[in-house]
Amino acid sequence: MDYLFHKLLTQMAMPLGSGGMLILVGILASVLRRRGLGAGLSLCGLLWVWLWATPVFSDWVRLSLERQYGPIAIDALPSADAILVLGGGVEGAAAPRLFPDLRTSADRIWHAARLFHKGKAPIVILVGGRLPWHTNRGREADAMLRFLIDLGVPGGKVLLERHSRNTYENARETQRLLADRGMDQVLLVTSAYHMRRAQAMFRAAGIQTIPAATDYEVLEGRELTLLDFLPDARALKIGSFALREYLGFWFYQWRGWAD
């Protein structure tokens, strides 16, 4: 129940949730004959959603996260005890699917396979359970394993952490798994925009992390067009991801989990 409550709060803080609430409160104020206040709140809500749905703005926010962890050549990365891959790139098989579904951040699994084949660590740890309301999809670590094996990584070289549901639980469950095996240093593989928050959480759990970011989505230096200033559903989605990262990191700072 606590996890569901946390998810609801997160959704309400996202641009669509917070903007929608402003519009609804504005409509309510208008019904109560506070038309000036109602119009102002509704306009603020609309502009707030419009801002985050604008590609030029959502790309700028996401790029501010990705730039903090630029790409590093595989040969330049040191070796570690394990390659740790955070979930988010695959959804489990569910009718009518016969196989797991690759999402945009499936680059994480590709990158883990590249690191393994280059001999950067002897094992790969796949981290990801499932949300309570996705009981028909299987666990994400299992879905990632199928993809990783297809990429030539032997199943016997893979460990699964199948219970965690968010970054906080990822770190706590992984720390136990590493401690049981006498390991403490990992190459942390996740999307570049997620690395700052993930690294803070894993360090707080006592895990030495070497960032091996991937999944860079924002292209720098591209020419802008009129469409970059008009609302777009994908821009709203990726902008919401970026806002969630900032809110999550600020929460970690407030709790003393991040510097």
DAQUI-V654098 format. One record per pair of residues at least 6 apart in sequence whose C-alpha atoms are under 8 Angstrom apart, sorted by the first residue. I is the first residue (numbers start at 1). GAP is how many residues later the second one is. D is the distance in whole Angstrom. If there is no record, write none. Layout:
<<I,GAP,D> <I,GAP,D>>
This chain:
<<10,234,8> <11,6,6> <12,6,5> <14,226,6> <14,229,7> <14,230,7> <15,33,7> <15,34,5> <15,37,7> <15,221,8> <15,225,6> <16,33,6> <18,27,7> <19,25,8> <19,26,4> <19,27,6> <19,29,6> <19,30,6> <20,25,6> <20,26,8> <21,24,7> <22,19,6> <22,20,6> <22,22,7> <22,23,5> <23,18,6> <23,19,4> <23,20,7> <23,21,8> <23,22,5> <23,23,7> <24,18,7> <25,13,7> <25,16,7> <25,17,7> <26,11,7> <26,12,4> <26,13,6> <26,14,7> <26,15,5> <26,16,5> <27,11,6> <27,12,8> <27,15,7> <28,10,7> <29,6,7> <29,8,7> <29,9,5> <30,6,8> <30,7,7> <30,8,5> <30,9,7> <49,187,8> <50,181,6> <51,6,7> <51,7,8> <51,180,8> <52,6,6> <52,183,7> <52,184,5> <52,187,6> <52,188,7> <53,177,8> <53,178,5> <53,179,5> <53,180,6> <53,181,8> <53,182,5> <53,183,4> <53,184,8> <53,186,7> <54,174,6> <54,175,5> <54,176,6> <54,177,5> <54,178,6> <54,181,6> <54,182,7> <55,172,8> <55,173,5> <55,174,6> <55,175,7> <55,176,7> <55,177,7> <55,180,5> <55,181,8> <56,168,8> <56,172,5> <56,173,6> <57,182,8> <58,177,6> <58,178,7> <58,180,7> <58,181,4> <58,184,8> <59,159,6> <59,176,7> <59,179,8> <59,180,7> <61,178,7> <61,181,6> <61,182,8> <62,131,6> <62,156,7> <62,176,7> <62,177,7> <62,180,5> <63,130,8> <63,155,6> <65,127,7> <65,128,5> <65,129,8> <65,131,8> <65,177,8> <66,126,5> <66,127,5> <66,150,7> <67,125,8> <68,128,8> <69,123,6> <69,126,7> <69,127,8> <69,142,8> <69,144,7> <70,122,8> <70,143,7> <71,141,8> <71,142,6> <71,143,7> <72,140,7> <72,141,8> <74,41,7> <74,44,8> <75,43,8> <77,43,8> <77,135,8> <78,42,7> <79,40,8> <79,41,4> <79,42,6> <79,108,8> <80,40,6> <80,41,5> <80,105,6> <80,106,5> <80,107,6> <81,40,6> <81,41,7> <81,42,7> <81,102,6> <81,103,7> <81,104,5> <81,105,6> <81,106,8> <82,39,5> <82,40,6> <82,41,5> <82,42,6> <82,43,7> <82,101,8> <82,103,7> <82,104,5> <82,105,6> <83,29,7> <83,32,8> <83,33,7> <83,37,8> <83,38,6> <83,40,6> <83,41,5> <83,42,6> <83,103,6> <83,104,5> <83,105,6> <83,106,7> <84,28,8> <84,40,6> <84,41,5> <84,42,6> <84,43,7> <84,102,6> <84,103,6> <84,104,5> <84,105,6> <85,23,7> <85,24,7> <85,27,7> <85,39,7> <85,40,6> <85,41,5> <85,42,6> <85,103,6> <85,104,5> <85,105,6> <86,22,8> <86,40,6> <86,41,5> <86,42,7> <86,84,8> <86,102,8> <86,103,6> <86,104,6> <87,39,7> <87,40,6> <87,41,5> <87,53,6> <87,54,7> <87,57,8> <87,103,8> <88,15,8> <88,17,6> <88,18,7> <88,40,8> <88,52,8> <89,13,6> <89,14,5> <89,15,6> <89,16,4> <89,17,4> <89,18,7> <89,19,7> <89,20,7> <89,55,8> <90,10,7> <90,11,6> <90,12,5> <90,13,5> <90,15,8> <90,16,6> <90,50,6> <90,53,6> <90,54,6> <91,9,6> <91,10,5> <91,11,7> <91,12,7> <91,46,7> <91,49,6> <91,52,7> <92,7,7> <92,8,5> <92,9,6> <92,45,5> <92,46,5> <92,47,6> <92,48,6> <92,50,8> <92,51,5> <93,6,5> <93,7,4> <93,8,7> <93,44,6> <93,45,7> <93,50,7> <94,6,8> <94,42,6> <94,43,5> <94,44,8> <100,43,6> <100,46,8> <104,111,8> <105,86,7> <105,110,6> <106,109,8> <107,84,8> <107,107,7> <107,108,5> <108,81,6> <108,82,6> <108,83,7> <108,106,6> <108,107,7> <109,35,7> <109,38,8> <109,39,7> <110,38,8> <110,41,8> <111,78,7> <111,103,7> <112,12,7> <112,77,7> <113,35,7> <113,38,7> <113,39,8> <113,40,7> <115,6,8> <116,6,7> <116,7,7> <116,8,7> <116,37,7> <117,36,8> <122,35,7> <123,34,5> <123,35,6> <123,36,7> <124,33,6> <124,34,5> <124,35,6> <125,33,6> <125,34,5> <125,35,6> <125,36,7> <126,15,5> <126,18,7> <126,19,7> <126,32,7> <126,33,6> <126,34,5> <126,35,6> <127,13,8> <127,14,6> <127,33,6> <127,34,5> <127,35,6> <127,37,7> <127,43,6> <127,47,8> <128,11,7> <128,12,5> <128,13,5> <128,33,6> <128,34,5> <128,35,7> <128,36,6> <128,37,7> <128,42,7> <129,10,5> <129,11,5> <129,12,6> <129,32,7> <129,33,4> <129,34,4> <129,35,5> <129,36,5> <130,7,8> <130,8,7> <130,9,5> <130,10,6> <130,32,8> <130,33,7> <130,34,7> <130,35,6> <131,34,6> <139,23,6> <140,22,7> <141,19,6> <141,20,7> <141,21,6> <142,18,7> <142,20,8> <145,10,7> <145,13,8> <149,6,6> <161,12,7> <161,13,7> <161,16,8> <163,10,8> <164,6,5> <164,9,7> <167,31,6> <167,34,7> <168,33,6> <171,30,6> <171,31,5> <171,34,6> <172,30,8> <172,33,6> <175,9,8> <175,30,7> <175,31,7> <175,32,7> <178,6,6> <184,22,8> <184,23,5> <184,24,6> <185,22,6> <185,23,5> <185,24,6> <185,25,8> <186,21,8> <186,22,6> <186,23,5> <186,24,6> <187,22,6> <187,23,5> <187,24,6> <187,25,6> <188,11,8> <188,21,6> <188,22,6> <188,23,5> <188,24,6> <188,25,7> <189,22,7> <189,23,5> <189,24,6> <189,25,7> <190,22,7> <190,23,6> <190,24,6> <190,25,8> <191,22,6> <191,23,5> <191,24,5> <191,25,7> <192,21,5> <192,22,5> <192,23,6> <192,24,6> <193,23,8> <193,49,7> <193,52,8> <194,51,7> <195,16,7> <195,18,7> <196,53,8> <197,48,7> <197,51,7> <197,52,5> <199,10,7> <199,12,7> <200,52,8> <200,57,7> <200,58,5> <200,59,8> <201,51,8> <201,56,7> <201,57,7> <202,6,8> <202,7,7> <203,6,7> <204,53,6> <204,54,7> <249,9,7> <252,6,6> <253,6,6>>
